[in-house]
Amino acid sequence: MADYFRLRQICLVAKDLPRVIADMQAIFGVKLAYQDPHVRRYGLENALFPFGLAFVEVVSPIEPDSAAGRFLERSGGIGGYMAIFNCNDPERRGRHANGLGVRTAHTIDHKGFHAVQLHPRDCRAAMIEFDRTDGEEDLRGPYSPAGGTGWTDAIKTDVSKRLAEIIVESADPAGIGRHWSAIIEKPFAPEGEGGRIAADMTAIRFVKGSDARESLRTLVIEVADRTGIEKRAAQRGYSLADGGVEFCGVRFELRA
């Protein structure tokens, strides 16, 4: 099996999933690819949207005391919940993280799919997941979180082209950057007070935050229709600031 490692999916948390589904499609011009029945066992419902060949997932608590619900309360609804990396060796990467003192929070096994989720408190800012779907070496091949096959029919890039980068904010951006670098085994390149990790597909940038909170605060989206996105977001009641749209607890930064 060939080695591969890529930041493929970001998970956000929201309370009103039907509204998110409608607004995500209307504002950003993407399509709903899949809603996973398996997440109900964790007290959640979800929706998955392709941004190019990467994904933005939104989960919503439907039962009290779910992990995502606790995150929503703890964070005040600010920040992304999880960064999900596809790789050929999730078990080994989980053991490597454990050796750094980062605990495993959960493992998931379905037919043809295995995932290791790391404890968010040990990761800082957001939970990290390593997972593998049989056949996902081909970026248009099977992808279990999106229902296996058929998800490519939902790819739509005439408005939003792709998820290009995520931005993590911290009072110690270089420190958390080096921490994530050690966990995911990718080099950290310092830039000013923070720095960058060139994870395949989607880069990770670490910047100085405005307070002590650490959060996955921004998704950078390459777009073809920035003006249209901003207009539709404003019409639907979302704030526009710093070159982006405040949506689902994060800033969708629009990059032409």
N, C-alpha and C positions, 0 to 999 in steps of 0.2 A: 504494500500500500504506500502510495506517495505521501510525503509529508506535506501538510498544509495547515495554515492557521489564519483566521480572518475574523475581524469584528463584523458580524453579519446582522445583528439584530439589537435594537434598543427597546426596553420595556418601560412604559409609563403607567401611572395609576390615575384613575379618574372615578368620580362618583356616578356621573350620568352617562353611561356608555351609549345609549341610543343617540343622545345629542352629539357625542364625540364622533360616532360613526357618520352621521349626517354631515357634520361640519368639516371633518377631515376630508371627506370626498369633495364637498362643495368648494372648500377654500383651496386645497392643495392639488386638486385634480387627480388624486389617486383613487384606486378602487379597493374595496374590501375583498380580500383574498380568501379569508377563512376565519371561522370561529370554532375554537377547539373544545369539544365536550369534555375532554379529560381534565380541564382546569377546574371543573366544578367540585372535584374531590378536595380542592384546596380552598373552597368557599369563594370562588371567583367565576366571572365570565370574561371573555376577551374578544378582541378583534385584531386582525393582522393585516397590515397594509404594505405592499411592496413600494419602496422608493428606489426605482431601478432594480438592482438585484439584491439589495439589502432590505431590511424590514423595520418598520415601527409597529410595535405591539402596544395595545392599551388594554390593561386589565382593570376590572371593577369589582369590588367586594360585594357579594350577595349574601354573606353570612357574617355574624359578629365575630370578632377576634381572629380574622385572617391575617397572615403576615403582611399582605399588601395593605390591608386596612390599617394595621398598626403603623406602617410606614407613612400612610397618608396623614394620620393624626400627628405623628411625631414630627413630620417635616412641614406641617401646615400646608400641604399640597404643593410644596416647592421642590422641584428636582426629579430627575429620572430614577427609576427603581432598579433597573438591571441592565448591565452590558453583557451581551451574549456572544461568545466567540465559538465559531465552528472550528474543529480541529480533528486530526486523525487519531489523537491520543488523549482523550479527556481524563481517563483514569490516571495516567502518568502525571499529567499536569495538576490534577487534584492532589496527588501525593506530594508533588513538588511544593505546592502551596502549603500543605500541612506541615512540611518541613520548615517553612518560614514562620510557623505559628498561626497560620490562617486556617481556621476550622472549616470543615465541610458542614454546611447547613442541611443539605438534602441531596439525595441522588434519585434519578428518574430512569426507569428502564421500561421501554415498550419494545415491541418487535421491531428490530432494525434501528433503534434509537437508544442512546445512552447519554445522560447528562450528569454533571457534577456542579452543584451550586455551592458557592463559598459564602461564609457568614458575612453579612453586610457590615457588621461592626468591625470585623477584622480587615475587610477590604477598604473601608472608609468611602464615603460619598455615595456609593451604590454597590449592589451585589454584583459579583462576577460569576458567570456561568461558562463552563466549557462543555460542549456537546458535540455529538456526531450522529448524522443520519447516513445509513448505508446508501451509497451512490451520490452523495453530495459533492464529491470531488468535481463533478460537472456543475458549474454554478447555476445551470438551468435544469439540473436534475432533481431527484426527489429531495424534499425538505420536510421532515416530519412536523415541525411546528406550524407549517402552512398546509397541512393535510396530505403531505406526501407528494403527489403529482397533481398537475392541473393548475397550480398557482400561477404559472407564467402567463395564463390567460388574463390575469388581473394586472399585469405590468402596463403602465400608462405613463409616458414620459414627455408628453407635449406641454405640460405645465410645470411639474416638478420632475427633475431629471434623476437625481440620486441623492442618497445620504452620503455626504462627503467627509464629515468630521463631527466629533462630539467635543464639547468643552466642559471640563471639570473645574469648578471654582473651589478655592481653599485659601485660608489665611497663610498656609504653607504650601504653595503650589509645587515647588521643587521637591519637597518632602513626599507629598502624595504621588507625584510623578515617578519618583524613584521607587516608591513602594509598589505601584502598579507595574512598573518595569520589572521588578523582581518577581512578582506573581506571574505575569504573562510571558516572561522570558524574552522581552523585546527591548532594545536599547532606548534609553531616555536621552534626548538631545536638549540641553538647556537653552532657553530663550528668555532673556530678561530675568524677571523674578521666577518664572515658571519654566515651561518646556513642552516637549512634544514627543509622542511615541508614534512611529509610522507603522501602526498595525495594518495588515493588508486589508484592502477595500475601504476601510473607514479609519481615518487618523484620529488620534486622541491628543487634545491640547489641554494644558494645565495652566490656569491663570489665577491671579490674585482676586479673591472674592471681596465683596463689600462688607462682610461680617465674618464671624467665627464659624459659621456653618460651612460644612463641606457638602457639595452637591454636584451631581451631573446636571448642569444648568442649561446647556444649549445644544441643540442639534443644528448643524450647518447643512442646509439643503441647497444643492445647485438647481437653479430654476430657469425656465425659459420665459416665464410670464410673471415677473415680480410685481408689476403694477396691478395686474388682475388679482393676484393673491392678496395684496394689501387692501384692495378695494373690497373684495368679498369678505375678508376678515373683519374689516371695520363695519361693514353692513350687518354682520352677525354678532357684533358686540365685543370683539376681541381687541385688546390694546396693541398698538403698534409702537415699538420703541427699539432704539439701537439697531436699526436695520433689520428688524424681524417682527414676528408675531408671538405674543404670549399665549400659549396654547397647551393645555394638559400639564400645567405645572412647570413647563420649560419654555425657553425661547427658541422658536424656529427661526434661525438666522437665514436670510435669503441671500444667496450668492449668485449673481448673474454669470 
